[in-house]
Amino acid sequence: MKQIQMEANVRTVFKKNAMNRLREKKMIPAVMYGQGEPPVNLEVEKKEIQRVFHETSGSHALLKLTVLGGEQPQEAAVMIKEIQRHPVDSGILHMDFVKIRMDQPLETTIPIVITGLAPGAKEGGMLEQLHRELALRCLPAMLPEKITIDVSNLNIGDAISVAELSLAEGIEVLADSHERIVHVLAPRVEEEKPAEGEIAVPKEGAKEPEVIGEKAREDRRSEKDKGGS
């Protein structure tokens, strides 16, 4: 995965009203922590975040963060740990960056992207994606931005499992090798209902409904009346 350059400033405001004014200026509050070091409060330009999201897979991006505003600029390799969004407009309210070591393996989830059109889906089957992302463990530089799976050869009943993924050597998938990622299900067969005006014919071995005539109904009512008297 390509490491993207990004800049942030040391943040000096912390109260809620001040944070709201910060957002009005198109700045996003953030914090950076990890590697046993004290957390650093940051503010990032909204357009910087938009640029990173445009160039990469967004929240799974590998960043080279330059922090300005201190005694001297500091650089750190980070990944986005968490994004807090507004419940109505989904705008970013706050971000967490976690420090990483480029020479140490890390564990993270990578998005899965499905491409192609499965022949089984054309025949009426249902293509079902069982996982939207997959947990991997490897050196940061080896992380793929996404895992692409081509379903152009999947017929009804076919599937693609973890074991069938083509990943670079050194990337460990943190899931069972037999676990399915995507498959094509057979179309559901619904029991035919009789058309309007038709009489449903009972299946072989099924008990036929009892037909009660008018005289039989009267006899039953008489028996009930006698029992109740």
KOLDRENBA-690168 format. One record per residue: residue number from 1; residue in three letters; x, z, y of N, C-alpha, C in turn. Coordinates in steps of 0.2 Angstrom, whole numbers. Each point is the difference from the previous one (the first is absolute). Layout:
<recs>
[rec NUM; ALA; [X; Z; Y]; [X; Z; Y]; [X; Z; Y]]
...
</recs>
This chain:
<recs>
[rec 1; MET; [4; 0; -6]; [-4; 0; 6]; [4; 0; 6]]
[rec 2; LYS; [-1; -4; 5]; [3; -1; 6]; [-1; 7; 4]]
[rec 3; GLN; [6; 2; 3]; [-1; 6; 5]; [-1; -3; 7]]
[rec 4; ILE; [-6; 3; 3]; [-2; -2; 6]; [2; 4; 6]]
[rec 5; GLN; [3; -2; 5]; [2; 4; 6]; [-6; 2; 4]]
[rec 6; MET; [0; 7; 2]; [-6; 2; 4]; [3; 6; 4]]
[rec 7; GLU; [-3; 0; 6]; [2; 5; 5]; [-5; 5; 1]]
[rec 8; ALA; [2; 7; 2]; [-5; 5; 2]; [4; 4; 5]]
[rec 9; ASN; [-4; 4; 3]; [3; 5; 5]; [-2; 7; -2]]
[rec 10; VAL; [4; 5; 2]; [-1; 7; -1]; [-6; 2; 4]]
[rec 11; ARG; [-5; 3; -3]; [-6; 2; 3]; [1; 7; 3]]
[rec 12; THR; [-3; 1; 6]; [1; 7; 3]; [-7; 3; 1]]
[rec 13; VAL; [-5; -4; -1]; [-7; 3; 1]; [-3; 1; -7]]
[rec 14; PHE; [-4; 6; 0]; [-3; 2; -6]; [-7; 2; 0]]
[rec 15; LYS; [-3; 2; 6]; [-7; 2; 1]; [-5; -6; -1]]
[rec 16; LYS; [-6; 2; -2]; [-5; -6; -2]; [-1; -4; 6]]
[rec 17; ASN; [-1; 2; 6]; [-2; -4; 5]; [6; -5; 2]]
[rec 18; ALA; [6; 3; 0]; [6; -4; 1]; [1; -5; -5]]
[rec 19; MET; [-2; 1; -7]; [1; -5; -5]; [-5; -5; 1]]
[rec 20; ASN; [-6; 1; 3]; [-5; -5; 1]; [2; -4; 6]]
[rec 21; ARG; [3; 3; 5]; [3; -4; 5]; [6; -5; -2]]
[rec 22; LEU; [3; 2; -5]; [6; -3; -3]; [-3; -7; -3]]
[rec 23; ARG; [-5; 1; -4]; [-4; -5; -3]; [-3; -5; 5]]
[rec 24; GLU; [-2; 2; 5]; [-3; -4; 5]; [6; -5; 3]]
[rec 25; LYS; [6; 2; 0]; [6; -4; 2]; [2; -4; -5]]
[rec 26; LYS; [-4; -1; -6]; [2; -4; -5]; [7; 3; -4]]
[rec 27; MET; [0; 6; 0]; [5; 4; -4]; [-3; 4; -5]]
[rec 28; ILE; [3; 0; -6]; [-2; 3; -6]; [4; 6; -2]]
[rec 29; PRO; [-3; 6; 0]; [4; 6; -2]; [2; 0; -7]]
[rec 30; ALA; [6; 2; -2]; [3; 0; -6]; [5; 6; -2]]
[rec 31; VAL; [2; 1; -6]; [5; 5; -2]; [4; -3; -5]]
[rec 32; MET; [6; 2; 0]; [5; -3; -5]; [3; 7; -3]]
[rec 33; TYR; [0; 0; -7]; [3; 5; -4]; [3; -2; -6]]
[rec 34; GLY; [3; 5; -4]; [3; -2; -6]; [8; 1; -1]]
[rec 35; GLN; [2; 0; -6]; [7; 1; -1]; [3; 7; 2]]
[rec 36; GLY; [-5; 5; 0]; [2; 6; 2]; [2; 2; 7]]
[rec 37; GLU; [-2; -5; 5]; [1; 1; 7]; [-6; 2; 3]]
[rec 38; PRO; [1; 3; 6]; [-6; 2; 4]; [-4; -6; 2]]
[rec 39; PRO; [-7; 1; 1]; [-4; -6; 2]; [1; -2; 7]]
[rec 40; VAL; [-1; -6; 2]; [1; -3; 6]; [-6; -3; 3]]
[rec 41; ASN; [-3; 3; 5]; [-6; -3; 3]; [1; -7; 4]]
[rec 42; LEU; [-4; -5; -1]; [2; -6; 2]; [-6; -3; 4]]
[rec 43; GLU; [1; -6; 4]; [-6; -4; 2]; [3; -7; -1]]
[rec 44; VAL; [-5; -4; -2]; [2; -7; -2]; [-5; -5; 4]]
[rec 45; GLU; [3; -5; 3]; [-5; -5; 3]; [-4; -3; -5]]
[rec 46; LYS; [-7; -1; 2]; [-5; -3; -5]; [2; -7; -2]]
[rec 47; LYS; [3; -4; 5]; [2; -7; -1]; [6; 0; -5]]
[rec 48; GLU; [4; 5; 0]; [6; 1; -5]; [-3; 0; -7]]
[rec 49; ILE; [-5; 5; -1]; [-4; 1; -7]; [-3; -7; -2]]
[rec 50; GLN; [-3; -3; 5]; [-4; -6; -2]; [5; -6; -2]]
[rec 51; ARG; [6; 0; 3]; [5; -5; -2]; [3; 2; -7]]
[rec 52; VAL; [1; 6; -2]; [2; 2; -6]; [-5; -2; -5]]
[rec 53; PHE; [-7; 1; 1]; [-5; -1; -5]; [-1; -8; -1]]
[rec 54; HIS; [2; -3; 6]; [-1; -8; -1]; [6; -3; -4]]
[rec 55; GLU; [6; 3; 0]; [6; -2; -3]; [0; 2; -7]]
[rec 56; THR; [-3; 6; -2]; [1; 3; -7]; [-7; 1; -3]]
[rec 57; SER; [0; 4; -5]; [-6; 2; -4]; [-3; 7; 4]]
[rec 58; GLY; [2; 1; 6]; [-3; 5; 3]; [2; 7; -2]]
[rec 59; SER; [-4; 4; -3]; [2; 7; -1]; [5; 1; -6]]
[rec 60; HIS; [2; -6; -3]; [5; 0; -5]; [7; -2; 3]]
[rec 61; ALA; [0; -1; 6]; [6; -3; 3]; [6; 5; 0]]
[rec 62; LEU; [6; -3; -1]; [7; 3; 0]; [2; -1; 7]]
[rec 63; LEU; [1; 6; 4]; [2; -1; 7]; [7; 3; 2]]
[rec 64; LYS; [3; -3; 4]; [6; 3; 3]; [-2; 2; 7]]
[rec 65; LEU; [-1; 7; 1]; [-3; 3; 6]; [6; 2; 5]]
[rec 66; THR; [-1; -2; 6]; [5; 2; 5]; [-4; 5; 5]]
[rec 67; VAL; [2; 6; 0]; [-3; 5; 4]; [4; 0; 7]]
[rec 68; LEU; [-4; -1; 5]; [3; 1; 7]; [-3; 6; 4]]
[rec 69; GLY; [4; 2; 5]; [-2; 6; 4]; [3; 6; -1]]
[rec 70; GLY; [5; 0; -5]; [4; 6; -1]; [6; -1; 4]]
[rec 71; GLU; [5; 4; -2]; [7; 0; 3]; [3; -7; -2]]
[rec 72; GLN; [-1; -3; -6]; [2; -7; -1]; [-5; -2; -6]]
[rec 73; PRO; [0; -7; 0]; [-5; -3; -5]; [2; 2; -7]]
[rec 74; GLN; [-5; 1; -4]; [1; 1; -7]; [-4; -5; -4]]
[rec 75; GLU; [3; -1; -6]; [-3; -5; -4]; [-1; 3; -7]]
[rec 76; ALA; [-5; -2; -3]; [-2; 3; -7]; [-4; -5; -4]]
[rec 77; ALA; [1; 0; -6]; [-4; -4; -5]; [-6; 4; -1]]
[rec 78; VAL; [-6; -3; 1]; [-6; 3; -1]; [-6; -4; -3]]
[rec 79; MET; [-5; 3; -3]; [-6; -4; -2]; [-6; 4; 2]]
[rec 80; ILE; [-5; -3; 1]; [-6; 3; 3]; [-3; 4; -6]]
[rec 81; LYS; [-1; 6; 1]; [-3; 5; -5]; [-7; 0; 1]]
[rec 82; GLU; [-3; 1; 6]; [-7; 1; 1]; [-2; -3; 7]]
[rec 83; ILE; [-6; -3; 0]; [-3; -3; 6]; [-7; 3; 1]]
[rec 84; GLN; [-1; 4; 6]; [-7; 2; 1]; [-3; -5; 5]]
[rec 85; ARG; [-7; -1; -2]; [-3; -5; 4]; [-7; 3; 2]]
[rec 86; HIS; [-2; -3; 6]; [-7; 2; 3]; [-5; -2; -5]]
[rec 87; PRO; [-5; 5; -1]; [-5; -1; -5]; [-5; -6; 2]]
[rec 88; VAL; [0; -2; 6]; [-5; -5; 3]; [3; -7; 0]]
[rec 89; ASP; [5; 0; 4]; [3; -7; 1]; [7; -1; -4]]
[rec 90; SER; [2; 5; -4]; [6; -1; -4]; [6; -1; 3]]
[rec 91; GLY; [0; 2; 7]; [6; 0; 4]; [5; 5; -3]]
[rec 92; ILE; [7; -1; 1]; [5; 5; -2]; [0; 6; 5]]
[rec 93; LEU; [-1; 6; -3]; [1; 6; 4]; [6; 3; 0]]
[rec 94; HIS; [4; 0; -6]; [6; 3; -2]; [3; -3; -6]]
[rec 95; MET; [7; 1; 0]; [4; -3; -5]; [5; 5; -2]]
[rec 96; ASP; [1; 0; -7]; [6; 4; -3]; [5; -4; -3]]
[rec 97; PHE; [6; 1; 2]; [6; -4; -3]; [4; 5; -4]]
[rec 98; VAL; [2; -2; -6]; [4; 4; -4]; [7; -3; -1]]
[rec 99; LYS; [5; 4; 1]; [7; -3; 0]; [2; -1; -8]]
[rec 100; ILE; [4; -5; -1]; [2; -2; -7]; [7; -2; 0]]
[rec 101; ARG; [3; 0; -6]; [7; -2; -1]; [0; -7; -3]]
[rec 102; MET; [4; -4; 3]; [0; -7; -3]; [4; 0; -6]]
[rec 103; ASP; [4; 5; -2]; [4; 0; -6]; [-3; 4; -5]]
[rec 104; GLN; [-6; 2; 1]; [-4; 5; -5]; [-6; -3; -2]]
[rec 105; PRO; [-2; -1; -6]; [-7; -2; -2]; [-5; 4; 3]]
[rec 106; LEU; [-6; -4; 1]; [-6; 4; 2]; [-6; -3; -3]]
[rec 107; GLU; [-5; 4; 0]; [-7; -2; -3]; [-5; -1; 5]]
[rec 108; THR; [-3; -6; -1]; [-5; -2; 5]; [-5; -5; -3]]
[rec 109; THR; [-6; -1; 3]; [-5; -5; -3]; [1; -6; 4]]
[rec 110; ILE; [-1; -6; -3]; [1; -6; 2]; [-7; -4; -1]]
[rec 111; PRO; [-3; -4; 5]; [-6; -3; -1]; [0; -6; -5]]
[rec 112; ILE; [-5; -1; -4]; [-1; -6; -4]; [-4; -5; 3]]
[rec 113; VAL; [2; -6; 0]; [-4; -6; 2]; [-1; -5; -5]]
[rec 114; ILE; [-6; -2; -1]; [-2; -4; -5]; [-1; -7; 3]]
[rec 115; THR; [3; -5; -4]; [0; -7; 3]; [-3; -5; -6]]
[rec 116; GLY; [-2; -6; 2]; [-3; -4; -5]; [-7; 1; -2]]
[rec 117; LEU; [-3; -5; -4]; [-7; 1; -2]; [0; 0; -8]]
[rec 118; ALA; [-2; 5; -3]; [-1; 1; -7]; [-5; -5; -3]]
[rec 119; PRO; [2; -4; -5]; [-5; -5; -3]; [-5; 4; -3]]
[rec 120; GLY; [1; 6; -2]; [-6; 5; -3]; [-5; 1; 5]]
[rec 121; ALA; [2; 1; 6]; [-5; 1; 6]; [-4; -6; 1]]
[rec 122; LYS; [3; -6; -1]; [-4; -6; 1]; [-5; -1; -5]]
[rec 123; GLU; [1; 3; -6]; [-4; -1; -6]; [-6; 6; 0]]
[rec 124; GLY; [0; 4; 6]; [-5; 5; 0]; [3; 7; -1]]
[rec 125; GLY; [6; 1; -2]; [3; 6; -1]; [1; 4; 7]]
[rec 126; MET; [1; 6; -1]; [2; 4; 6]; [7; 3; 1]]
[rec 127; LEU; [3; -3; 5]; [7; 3; 1]; [0; 7; 3]]
[rec 128; GLU; [3; 4; -3]; [0; 7; 2]; [8; 3; 1]]
[rec 129; GLN; [1; 2; 6]; [7; 2; 2]; [-1; 8; -1]]
[rec 130; LEU; [4; 3; -5]; [0; 7; -1]; [4; 4; 4]]
[rec 131; HIS; [5; -3; 3]; [5; 4; 4]; [1; -4; 6]]
[rec 132; ARG; [0; 3; 6]; [1; -3; 7]; [8; 1; 2]]
[rec 133; GLU; [3; 5; -3]; [7; 1; 1]; [3; 3; -6]]
[rec 134; LEU; [7; 0; 0]; [4; 2; -6]; [5; 5; 3]]
[rec 135; ALA; [2; 5; -4]; [5; 5; 2]; [7; -3; -3]]
[rec 136; LEU; [5; 0; 4]; [6; -2; -2]; [6; 5; 2]]
[rec 137; ARG; [5; -1; -4]; [6; 4; 2]; [6; -4; 0]]
[rec 138; CYS; [4; 0; 5]; [6; -4; 1]; [4; 1; 7]]
[rec 139; LEU; [5; -3; 1]; [4; 1; 6]; [-5; -3; 6]]
[rec 140; PRO; [0; 2; 6]; [-4; -2; 5]; [1; -8; 1]]
[rec 141; ALA; [6; -2; 0]; [1; -7; 1]; [-3; -5; -5]]
[rec 142; MET; [-1; 3; -6]; [-3; -4; -5]; [-8; 0; -1]]
[rec 143; LEU; [-3; 4; 5]; [-7; 0; 0]; [-3; -7; 2]]
[rec 144; PRO; [-5; -3; -4]; [-3; -6; 2]; [-6; 2; 5]]
[rec 145; GLU; [-1; -4; 5]; [-5; 1; 5]; [-7; 0; -4]]
[rec 146; LYS; [-1; -4; -5]; [-6; 0; -4]; [1; -3; -7]]
[rec 147; ILE; [-4; 1; -4]; [0; -2; -7]; [-5; -6; -1]]
[rec 148; THR; [2; -6; -1]; [-5; -5; 0]; [-1; -2; -8]]
[rec 149; ILE; [-6; -1; -1]; [-3; -1; -7]; [-4; -6; 0]]
[rec 150; ASP; [2; -6; -4]; [-3; -6; 0]; [-5; 0; -6]]
[rec 151; VAL; [-7; -1; 1]; [-5; 1; -6]; [-2; -7; -2]]
[rec 152; SER; [4; -5; 2]; [-2; -7; -1]; [-1; -2; -8]]
[rec 153; ASN; [3; 4; -4]; [0; -1; -7]; [-5; 5; -4]]
[rec 154; LEU; [-4; 4; 3]; [-4; 5; -3]; [-7; -3; -2]]
[rec 155; ASN; [-1; 0; -6]; [-7; -2; -3]; [-4; 6; -1]]
[rec 156; ILE; [-6; -1; -2]; [-4; 6; -2]; [3; 4; -5]]
[rec 157; GLY; [1; 7; 1]; [3; 4; -5]; [7; 1; 1]]
[rec 158; ASP; [3; -4; 4]; [8; 1; 2]; [1; 5; 5]]
[rec 159; ALA; [6; 3; 0]; [2; 5; 5]; [7; 0; 1]]
[rec 160; ILE; [3; 3; 5]; [7; 1; 2]; [1; 7; 1]]
[rec 161; SER; [5; 2; -4]; [2; 7; 0]; [6; 2; 4]]
[rec 162; VAL; [2; 6; 0]; [6; 2; 4]; [6; -3; -4]]
[rec 163; ALA; [0; -1; -6]; [6; -3; -4]; [1; -7; 2]]
[rec 164; GLU; [-5; -3; 2]; [1; -8; 2]; [2; -1; 7]]
[rec 165; LEU; [1; 5; 4]; [3; -1; 7]; [7; -3; 0]]
[rec 166; SER; [1; -4; 4]; [7; -2; 1]; [3; 3; 6]]
[rec 167; LEU; [4; 5; -1]; [3; 4; 5]; [8; 0; 0]]
[rec 168; ALA; [3; 1; 5]; [8; 0; 0]; [2; 5; -4]]
[rec 169; GLU; [6; -1; -3]; [4; 6; -4]; [1; 5; 5]]
[rec 170; GLY; [-1; 6; -3]; [1; 6; 4]; [-6; 3; 3]]
[rec 171; ILE; [-6; -3; 0]; [-6; 2; 2]; [-4; 3; -6]]
[rec 172; GLU; [-2; 6; 1]; [-3; 4; -6]; [-8; 1; 3]]
[rec 173; VAL; [-4; -3; -5]; [-7; 1; 1]; [-3; 7; -2]]
[rec 174; LEU; [-3; 4; 4]; [-2; 7; -2]; [-7; 0; -3]]
[rec 175; ALA; [-1; -5; -5]; [-6; 0; -3]; [1; -2; -8]]
[rec 176; ASP; [-5; 1; -4]; [0; -2; -7]; [1; -8; 0]]
[rec 177; SER; [4; -2; -5]; [2; -7; 0]; [-6; -4; -3]]
[rec 178; HIS; [-5; 3; -4]; [-6; -3; -2]; [-6; 0; 4]]
[rec 179; GLU; [1; 4; 6]; [-6; 0; 5]; [-1; -6; 3]]
[rec 180; ARG; [-7; -2; 0]; [-2; -6; 3]; [0; 0; 7]]
[rec 181; ILE; [2; -6; 3]; [-1; 0; 8]; [-6; -4; 2]]
[rec 182; VAL; [-1; -6; -4]; [-6; -4; 1]; [-2; -3; -6]]
[rec 183; HIS; [-6; -1; -1]; [-3; -4; -6]; [-6; -4; 2]]
[rec 184; VAL; [-2; -4; -5]; [-6; -4; 1]; [-6; 2; -5]]
[rec 185; LEU; [-5; 3; 2]; [-5; 2; -4]; [-5; -5; -2]]
[rec 186; ALA; [-3; 0; -6]; [-5; -5; -2]; [-6; 1; 4]]
[rec 187; PRO; [-4; -5; 2]; [-6; 1; 3]; [-5; 4; -3]]
[rec 188; ARG; [-4; 4; 4]; [-5; 4; -3]; [-6; -4; -2]]
[rec 189; VAL; [-2; 1; -7]; [-6; -3; -2]; [-6; 4; 0]]
[rec 190; GLU; [-5; -2; 4]; [-6; 4; 1]; [-5; -2; -4]]
[rec 191; GLU; [-5; 4; -3]; [-5; -1; -4]; [-5; -4; 3]]
[rec 192; GLU; [-2; -6; -3]; [-5; -4; 4]; [-7; 3; 0]]
[rec 193; LYS; [-3; 0; 6]; [-7; 2; 1]; [-5; -6; -1]]
[rec 194; PRO; [-6; 2; -3]; [-5; -5; -1]; [-2; -3; 6]]
[rec 195; ALA; [-1; -7; 1]; [-3; -3; 6]; [-7; 3; 1]]
[rec 196; GLU; [-2; -1; 6]; [-7; 2; 2]; [-5; -4; -4]]
[rec 197; GLY; [-4; 4; -3]; [-6; -3; -5]; [2; 0; -7]]
[rec 198; GLU; [7; 1; -2]; [2; 0; -7]; [-1; 7; -3]]
[rec 199; ILE; [0; 1; -6]; [-1; 6; -4]; [7; 2; -3]]
[rec 200; ALA; [3; 6; 1]; [6; 1; -3]; [-1; 1; -7]]
[rec 201; VAL; [4; -3; -4]; [0; 0; -7]; [5; 5; -3]]
[rec 202; PRO; [-2; 6; -3]; [4; 5; -2]; [6; -3; -5]]
[rec 203; LYS; [6; 3; 1]; [5; -2; -4]; [-1; 2; -8]]
[rec 204; GLU; [4; -3; -4]; [-1; 1; -7]; [2; 8; -2]]
[rec 205; GLY; [-5; 3; -3]; [2; 7; -2]; [-3; 5; 5]]
[rec 206; ALA; [-2; -3; 6]; [-3; 5; 5]; [-7; 2; -2]]
[rec 207; LYS; [-2; 6; 2]; [-7; 2; -2]; [-5; -3; 5]]
[rec 208; GLU; [-5; -3; -2]; [-5; -3; 4]; [-5; 5; 3]]
[rec 209; PRO; [-2; -1; 6]; [-4; 5; 4]; [-7; 0; -3]]
[rec 210; GLU; [-2; 6; 0]; [-7; 2; -3]; [-5; -3; 4]]
[rec 211; VAL; [-5; -4; -3]; [-6; -3; 4]; [-6; 4; -1]]
[rec 212; ILE; [-3; 3; 5]; [-6; 5; -1]; [-6; -4; 3]]
[rec 213; GLY; [-5; 0; -5]; [-6; -4; 3]; [-4; 5; 3]]
[rec 214; GLU; [-6; -2; 3]; [-5; 4; 4]; [-3; 5; -5]]
[rec 215; LYS; [-2; -2; -6]; [-3; 5; -4]; [5; 6; -2]]
[rec 216; ALA; [6; -2; -1]; [5; 5; -2]; [1; 5; 6]]
[rec 217; ARG; [0; -3; 6]; [1; 5; 6]; [-6; 5; 0]]
[rec 218; GLU; [-6; -3; -1]; [-6; 5; 0]; [1; 5; -5]]
[rec 219; ASP; [2; -2; -6]; [1; 5; -6]; [5; 6; 3]]
[rec 220; ARG; [5; -2; 3]; [5; 4; 2]; [-2; 5; 5]]
[rec 221; ARG; [-4; -3; 5]; [-3; 5; 5]; [-5; 5; -3]]
[rec 222; SER; [-4; -3; -5]; [-4; 5; -3]; [3; 6; -4]]
[rec 223; GLU; [6; -2; -3]; [4; 5; -4]; [3; 5; 5]]
[rec 224; LYS; [2; -2; 6]; [3; 4; 5]; [-6; 5; 3]]
[rec 225; ASP; [-6; -3; 1]; [-5; 4; 3]; [-2; 6; -5]]
[rec 226; LYS; [0; -2; -7]; [-2; 5; -5]; [5; 5; 0]]
[rec 227; GLY; [7; -2; 1]; [5; 5; -1]; [0; 5; 6]]
[rec 228; GLY; [-3; -3; 6]; [0; 5; 6]; [-6; 4; 0]]
[rec 229; SER; [-5; -1; -4]; [-6; 4; 1]; [0; 6; -5]]
</recs>
